[in-house]
Structure formats: C-alpha cells, structure tokens
Amino acid sequence: MKVPTVYILTNQTNSVLYIGVTSNLVQRVYQHKNNLVEGFTKKYKVHKLVYFEQFEDMYAAIAREKALKKWNRGWKDRLINEMNPNWRDLWGEII
C-alpha cells in the first residue's frame, strides 16, 4: 500500500540520523536494513527506524522532509523522543 511517509533512521548508538521520504515504508526500511541502498545508510550502518510520519500526499511529505533536514540535532531528538522515547526500532510495528 502506498502511503507518503517521512522517516528517520539511526545507527545502533543513535549517533547518526538519516531522514528520508518514501511511498512504501516497509519496502524502503527493508532495503536500508539489508544494505540494498548504496550510500550514507549503508556506509554508516543506519538501519534502525525510530520515527515516521504519514501524509495524505507526496507533496506534503517531501515538504516535511525538507523542513526536517534543516532542523538542528536537538530539535530532531525532541521530535523522536515525543513519539519514541526509548528510541526503539519501530520495524516490528510496521511489518
């Protein structure tokens, strides 16, 4: 099912954040977790889904992704803490 979604991944120590947008969250996180995506997430082992937001349309999701990427780290941490205070891997909740 296609649902425009902004997501945040982190590494095991929560020291690196990656923000992305997709229309298929399960497929995209699977790709990250299994190193099927070349680049940042593969290089820095950013495989833990800690945050996601779903939208009515892709335009809104892309706008939110762009805004979040401009935020400082403290703001991003607070956003994650509001939804997921223990920074659990939410993978099990979306499959």
N, C-alpha and C positions, 0 to 999 in steps of 0.2 A: 504494500500500500504506500502510495507516495504522499508524504506529508512534509512540507518545507520545515526544516529544523536547523537551528543553530546549536552547536555542541562544543563542549570543552573537554579536551583530553589532558591528562598529565602523566608523568612518569611515576615510578614506584615511590620515590621520595617526595613527590609533589613539588619539585623544584622548578619544573618546566611546564608551561601551559601552551596548548595549541587550540586555536579557535577555528572552527570550520562551519560550513553550511552544506546541507545535502537535502535531497528529496526522499532518501531512503536511509534512515539512520541505522537500522540493523545491518544492512549490507555495508555501509561505509565504515562503521566501527569494526565489523568483522575484517574488512580489508586492512585497517590500521593494526588491529591486534595480531594479524598474521603476516605483517610486513609485506603486504601486497602493494603498498603505496610507497613509491620511491620518494625520498626527500626527508624533511625535518622529522616527522614522526618515526620513521624507520631509524634514522641516524641517532636520535636521542631516546629511543625506546619509550615513546609516548603512546601508551596503549590503554590507559585507564580512563573510562568515561566517568566524569564527575559532575557534569551539568549538561542539560539540554533544555531548549525552549522550542515549542512547536508553533507554527504560524498558519494563517489562512492562505497566504500566497507567497510565492518565492521572492517577490519584490520586497516584502516586509522582512523576510528572513535575511536577505542579503543586506538590507539597510541596517538591521540589528547587528549582524556580523561585523560590518564595517565600523559601527559605533563601538562595539566591544573591543575591537582591536586597538582602538585609540585610548582606551581606559588604562590607567596605571595599575600596577600589580595589586595594590591594596584594594582597589575597587573590585577587581575581578575576584580576589579572595573572598571578600564580603558577599558577593553575589553567589558564589559557590557555597559558602557557609550557610546562607539562608535556605537553600534547597537541600544541601547535603553536608551537614556539619561535621561528619566524620570522614568526609572525602572517600566514601565507599565507591567501589567500582559499580556503576549502575547497569552494567552489561546484562546481568541476570534479570533486571526489571524490564528490559526492552525486548528480550527474545521470547 
